Amino acid sequence: MDYGWRPYVPVAVRRANAEREMARLRKKGHAVSPVIVEGRAIARTFWGKSWCRNLERYSDFSNRLPRGRTYVRNGSVVDLQLSSGSAEASVAGSSLYKVKVRVAAVPKVRWQAICRECAGGINSIVELLQGRLSNAVMERICAEKTGLFPSPAEIEFSCSCPDWASMCKHVAAVLYGIGARLDERPELLFALRTVDEKDLITKAGRDLPLGRLAPAAGRVLEDATLSEMFGIEMAETSPTGVGSRASKGSARGTTEGAKRALRLVKKPAEGRKVRRRPE
C-alpha cells in the first residue's frame, strides 16, 4: 500500500545530488557556505554551545531536534547564509530543500537592560567574541527568555519539503547549523538578533564613575611646583573652588608683581640707556 512516502535515499546519494546543485550555484557566483561538523560535538565554543543548549531547553523543539542533529552531522546542510535577522539554507534530503529562518530583533528595553547589567564586566570586543566572560555576564546573556538567545516565540521558519510537522528535520538541522557557524563567527549572533555587540563595550565605558576619569596621580602640578617654576606666589582658593574678594585681589596683585619682576630681570640692549618713569 502506497502512503505517499518518498523512497529512502542513501546519504551518499543525497550528498552527491546536493553537490551538483551547489556546483551549479557556484558557477552563477553564489558563495556556497556548507556547515562542516567534525566529530560528535556540533559546537565547541561558548557561543555555539550556548545557542544549541538554548534550543534544547524548550519543549517546543524537543521532538524534532534529534533528527536535525543527525542531518547536520552528516553534512546535509550544504549551504547556510546568515544575515541581519534571518538565515537561509539548502539542506540535502530526498531532494534539495530550501529552509528559511527569521529571528526577531531583541526588544530595545531588553537590550538596554542586558547592556546595563553587563556594564563593566566586558573589557573588549575580542574578549566578548572569544567568550572570555565572567560567570555573571554569561548567565545574564544566556538567561532564558530575557537574555540574548531567542525563545521559540521569537523564531519563525519554513521549509520547501512536504513534511507537515511544524518543525521538520531540515529546519532542525539548520538551527543546529547556526550553532556550528557561531563557532567560526560569533558576531553573527548579534546580527541575527539585530543588535550591535559594541553597545556592550560602549555602555560599560559610559557607566564608569566620574572619579575614575580624573588625571592619574603624579601628572598634576601642585601649587608649590608652579610657584618654584614661575617665581610667583600662588593665591589660595576656598575649599569650594570659589575665591573670596580678598583672594581675587591678591591674585591680581600677584600677577602685576610677576609682570614687574619680569621687566626688571630683562637686560637692556648694549648701548641703550634705560629711562625710568617719574614716580
C-alpha positions as CSV (number, residue, x, y, z in Angstrom):
1,M,0.0,0.0,0.0
2,D,1.4,3.4,-1.0
3,Y,1.0,6.0,1.7
4,G,2.8,8.7,-0.4
5,W,6.1,8.4,1.4
6,R,9.1,9.1,-0.8
7,P,11.6,6.2,-1.1
8,Y,14.7,6.3,1.1
9,V,17.7,7.9,-0.5
10,P,21.1,7.0,1.0
11,V,23.2,9.8,2.5
12,A,25.9,9.4,-0.1
13,V,23.4,9.8,-3.0
14,R,21.8,12.8,-1.3
15,R,25.2,14.5,-0.8
16,A,26.2,13.8,-4.5
17,N,23.0,15.3,-5.7
18,A,23.4,18.3,-3.5
19,E,27.0,18.9,-4.5
20,R,26.0,19.0,-8.2
21,E,23.4,21.7,-7.3
22,M,26.0,23.7,-5.3
23,A,28.5,23.5,-8.2
24,R,25.8,25.0,-10.4
25,L,25.2,27.8,-7.9
26,R,29.0,28.5,-7.7
27,K,29.2,29.0,-11.4
28,K,26.5,31.6,-11.0
29,G,28.6,33.5,-8.5
30,H,26.9,32.3,-5.3
31,A,29.3,31.9,-2.4
32,V,28.3,28.5,-1.1
33,S,29.0,28.0,2.6
34,P,28.3,24.4,3.9
35,V,28.2,23.5,7.5
36,I,31.0,21.1,8.4
37,V,30.9,19.3,11.7
38,E,33.9,17.3,12.7
39,G,33.3,14.6,15.3
40,R,30.2,14.3,17.5
41,A,30.2,17.8,19.0
42,I,28.2,20.1,16.8
43,A,29.6,23.2,18.6
44,R,32.8,23.7,20.7
45,T,32.9,27.3,21.7
46,F,30.9,29.3,24.3
47,W,28.7,30.9,21.7
48,G,28.0,27.8,19.6
49,K,27.3,25.6,22.7
50,S,25.1,28.3,24.3
51,W,23.0,28.5,21.1
52,C,22.5,24.7,21.0
53,R,21.7,24.5,24.7
54,N,19.1,27.3,24.3
55,L,17.4,25.3,21.6
56,E,17.3,22.1,23.7
57,R,15.8,23.6,26.8
58,Y,12.5,24.4,25.1
59,S,10.0,21.6,24.9
60,D,8.6,23.2,21.7
61,F,11.6,21.9,19.8
62,S,12.4,18.6,21.6
63,N,10.7,16.1,19.3
64,R,12.4,17.1,16.1
65,L,15.8,18.2,17.3
66,P,17.4,14.6,17.3
67,R,16.8,14.1,13.6
68,G,18.3,17.6,13.0
69,R,21.5,16.7,14.8
70,T,21.9,13.7,12.6
71,Y,21.4,15.7,9.4
72,V,23.8,18.4,10.4
73,R,26.5,15.9,11.5
74,N,26.4,14.0,8.2
75,G,26.9,17.2,6.2
76,S,23.3,17.6,4.9
77,V,23.3,21.4,5.4
78,V,25.2,22.1,2.2
79,D,24.7,25.9,2.3
80,L,24.0,28.3,5.1
81,Q,23.8,32.1,4.8
82,L,23.3,34.2,7.9
83,S,22.4,37.9,7.8
84,S,20.6,40.5,9.9
85,G,17.6,38.8,11.4
86,S,17.5,35.8,9.1
87,A,19.1,32.6,7.9
88,E,18.7,30.9,4.5
89,A,19.9,27.4,3.8
90,S,19.9,24.4,1.4
91,V,19.5,21.0,3.0
92,A,20.1,17.7,1.2
93,G,17.2,15.3,1.7
94,S,15.3,13.2,-0.7
95,S,15.5,16.4,-2.8
96,L,17.4,19.6,-2.1
97,Y,15.2,21.6,0.2
98,K,15.2,25.4,0.9
99,V,14.9,26.5,4.5
100,K,14.3,30.0,5.8
101,V,14.6,31.1,9.4
102,R,13.7,34.5,10.8
103,V,14.8,35.6,14.2
104,A,13.1,38.5,15.9
105,A,15.2,41.5,17.0
106,V,15.9,41.8,20.7
107,P,13.4,44.3,22.1
108,K,15.1,47.6,22.8
109,V,14.2,47.7,26.5
110,R,15.6,44.1,27.0
111,W,18.8,45.0,25.1
112,Q,19.3,48.1,27.2
113,A,18.8,46.0,30.4
114,I,21.4,43.5,29.2
115,C,23.9,46.2,28.4
116,R,23.3,48.0,31.7
117,E,23.6,44.8,33.8
118,C,26.8,43.7,32.0
119,A,28.4,47.1,32.3
120,G,32.0,46.9,33.5
121,G,32.1,43.1,33.0
122,I,33.4,43.1,29.4
123,N,36.7,44.7,28.6
124,S,36.9,44.4,24.8
125,I,35.2,43.1,21.7
126,V,37.9,40.4,21.4
127,E,37.1,39.2,24.9
128,L,33.4,39.2,24.2
129,L,33.6,37.3,20.9
130,Q,36.0,34.8,22.3
131,G,33.5,34.1,25.1
132,R,36.0,35.0,27.8
133,L,33.4,36.4,30.2
134,S,32.7,36.2,33.9
135,N,30.1,33.8,35.2
136,A,27.7,36.7,36.0
137,V,27.9,38.1,32.4
138,M,27.5,34.6,30.9
139,E,24.4,33.9,33.0
140,R,22.9,37.3,32.1
141,I,23.5,36.8,28.4
142,C,22.2,33.3,28.4
143,A,19.1,34.0,30.7
144,E,16.0,32.1,29.5
145,K,13.6,34.5,27.6
146,T,15.3,37.6,28.9
147,G,18.8,37.1,27.5
148,L,20.4,37.4,24.1
149,F,19.3,33.9,22.8
150,P,15.8,33.6,21.2
151,S,12.9,31.8,22.6
152,P,10.7,29.6,20.3
153,A,8.2,32.5,20.0
154,E,11.0,34.7,18.5
155,I,11.9,32.2,15.8
156,E,9.9,31.7,12.5
157,F,10.8,29.1,9.9
158,S,9.7,27.4,6.7
159,C,10.9,24.6,4.6
160,S,10.1,23.5,1.0
161,C,9.8,19.8,2.0
162,P,6.4,18.1,2.2
163,D,6.7,17.3,5.9
164,W,3.6,18.6,7.7
165,A,5.3,18.9,11.1
166,S,5.7,22.4,12.5
167,M,9.5,21.9,12.6
168,C,10.8,19.4,10.2
169,K,14.2,17.7,10.4
170,H,15.6,20.1,7.8
171,V,14.8,23.1,9.8
172,A,16.2,21.5,13.0
173,A,19.4,20.8,11.1
174,V,19.7,24.4,10.1
175,L,19.1,25.6,13.6
176,Y,22.0,23.4,14.8
177,G,24.0,24.6,11.8
178,I,23.7,28.1,13.1
179,G,25.3,26.9,16.4
180,A,28.2,25.4,14.4
181,R,28.6,28.5,12.4
182,L,28.8,30.7,15.6
183,D,31.9,28.7,16.5
184,E,33.6,30.3,13.5
185,R,31.9,33.7,13.5
186,P,30.2,34.5,16.9
187,E,29.4,38.1,15.8
188,L,26.7,36.6,13.6
189,L,24.6,36.0,16.7
190,F,24.4,39.8,17.2
191,A,23.4,40.2,13.6
192,L,20.7,37.6,13.9
193,R,19.3,39.5,16.9
194,T,19.7,42.9,15.1
195,V,21.8,44.4,17.9
196,D,25.3,45.9,17.9
197,E,27.8,44.0,20.1
198,K,29.8,47.2,20.6
199,D,27.0,48.5,22.7
200,L,28.1,46.2,25.5
201,I,31.5,47.8,25.5
202,T,30.3,51.4,25.0
203,K,27.8,51.1,27.8
204,A,30.5,49.8,30.1
205,G,32.6,52.9,29.4
206,R,29.7,55.3,30.0
207,D,28.9,53.8,33.4
208,L,32.3,54.3,34.9
209,P,32.2,56.6,37.9
210,L,33.3,60.2,37.1
211,G,36.0,59.9,39.7
212,R,37.7,57.3,37.5
213,L,38.1,59.9,34.8
214,A,40.4,62.2,36.8
215,P,44.1,62.5,35.8
216,A,46.4,59.9,37.2
217,A,48.4,60.6,40.3
218,G,51.8,62.2,39.6
219,R,50.5,64.0,36.5
220,V,49.0,67.1,38.3
221,L,51.3,70.0,39.1
222,E,50.8,71.3,42.6
223,D,50.8,75.0,43.6
224,A,54.3,74.7,45.2
225,T,55.8,73.4,41.9
226,L,54.1,76.1,39.9
227,S,55.4,78.7,42.3
228,E,59.0,77.5,42.0
229,M,58.8,77.3,38.2
230,F,57.5,80.8,37.6
231,G,58.8,82.6,40.7
232,I,55.3,83.8,41.8
233,E,53.2,83.2,44.9
234,M,50.1,81.3,44.2
235,A,46.8,82.6,45.7
236,E,44.9,80.4,48.0
237,T,41.4,79.2,47.0
238,S,38.5,78.4,49.1
239,P,37.5,74.7,49.5
240,T,34.6,75.2,47.1
241,G,36.9,76.5,44.4
242,V,35.3,80.0,44.5
243,G,37.7,82.7,45.7
244,S,36.8,85.4,48.1
245,R,37.2,89.1,47.2
246,A,40.5,89.2,49.2
247,S,41.9,86.2,47.3
248,K,40.9,87.7,44.0
249,G,42.6,90.9,44.8
250,S,45.7,89.0,46.0
251,A,45.7,87.1,42.7
252,R,45.6,90.3,40.7
253,G,48.4,91.8,42.8
254,T,50.5,88.7,42.4
255,T,50.0,88.9,38.6
256,E,51.1,92.5,38.4
257,G,54.1,91.8,40.6
258,A,55.1,89.0,38.4
259,K,55.0,91.3,35.3
260,R,57.2,93.9,37.1
261,A,59.7,91.2,38.1
262,L,59.9,90.0,34.5
263,R,60.6,93.6,33.3
264,L,63.3,94.1,35.8
265,V,65.2,90.9,35.0
266,K,65.4,91.8,31.3
267,K,68.8,93.2,30.5
268,P,68.8,96.4,28.3
269,A,70.4,96.2,24.9
270,E,74.0,97.2,24.8
271,G,74.4,101.0,24.3
272,R,70.8,101.7,25.1
273,K,70.0,103.8,28.2
274,V,67.2,102.8,30.5
275,R,64.9,105.7,31.2
276,R,62.9,105.5,34.4
277,R,59.4,106.8,34.6
278,P,58.9,109.6,37.0
279,E,57.4,108.5,40.3
